[in-house]
């Protein structure tokens, strides 16, 4: 269920999944319920500073062997995440922006030194500072009036770079880890750099000259971590292992125009 009123967005969901593996007891995971209340990002007054808030309350259902109370690892979690961002400069060929975020998370239970989940609450506070640069853009236009598919093509190459710093959190080992909210590593600086390569096509329209649309996009990126353990929990790569430098990730999208 989702309700939107102006900038306010309310969402609620619930569900449980049982996974069966042979004769073993099923594994259960789900949320009963998960409730979100967000304030969409918008300018503060007439400024170029944008602010928004996200909040999430989740009753996590997790049991490694249904029917065995000793394997019950369910808990309650509350997460609050206000953000502020602003563009810097007005150059048409270079986009620069800065952002800051605060994250407060509460868990009703935590892990002890043996890894067992115990009924003792845990809180975490993190601040994140981020700067992004996209550009400059390099482009070239090709006219193909004799082609039936498109009369003009545009090839655009754009480098990107992001640097992010997250404040420290010394009790990471105590956090029950269920999803990406729980696996943010504190005290780490990351530098991500990449290259975006896109192709746009312009097709004639019965109502006019037509508009250019992106038909192909290839993105390459790599990330450096000041703390190698952060790489194991980065959802961009899903490495599952500690490393200072991620592999190069390649992503390709294609959206052909209708004939």
Phi, psi and omega in degrees: 000137178218135179232131180238127176225105184055238181276345182280133178231121180245133178220146179216141178208159178208145179180151179227138177238129173255128180251124182256139179221093181065222182273356181291156177297142182295153175262132185245135176213142177175190178225133180220082353255189167236124185237128179241140173223112185239149170247109186300147180296136180204159180296147174273108183061228179262012184276176176261015178265126182252139180227147178203166181221136172240140177220150187210126171245126183228130169263101186277128175255120180211121179217122185286339177212103182300131182102347179249102183301336181293341181261008180284118179238030177289155179197173173252143179221137174237133183227128179237131189217079174283146182224152175224136178214157180206140171284153180238123179083174182227023182290130183290337184257000183217118180254122179236135179216158177229148182214153175221145180218149175239138180229123174245127181229135178239131173244139180284344178222165179216173178265140175271187185293342178267356182092000178280144180274129184235157183278068176222125186290161180214140176235154180220139175233126180228142171241137182234134178239134190219139174230136182233141176229129176232120181120180002288160179270139174241125185222157175215139183251137178239123176269130180226066184296336181275353180278144180280338186279310181209148182267345181208141178235148178228126179253124184236130175240132183217120174282154178224153177210140179223133173239133184224137178235128178242135182292166188281155174213115191272355184248033181302323182294341181273351185280125172291121190260112180242328179205192187293336177298324185276346190251020176284120181273129180271166177068035184229144172247131178239144175234118180245130179228149184197183182219131178250132185230109185234154178234127178246146180235142178243123181245145179293152180233146177299337182265000182165197184288347181087171182233153179281140176228144178287125181248344181206137181216130174235128180237134176240138177205158178213150184232137172256137180242130176291334176242114186299332182294336180294332181296328182294339184245011181281114183292348178292331186239334180053052182284317184073012181216152181281136177196148178282333185226123181286163169293165174283123180262132179242131179231134181232137176231142176225130179229082181297144176286150178298151182293000000 
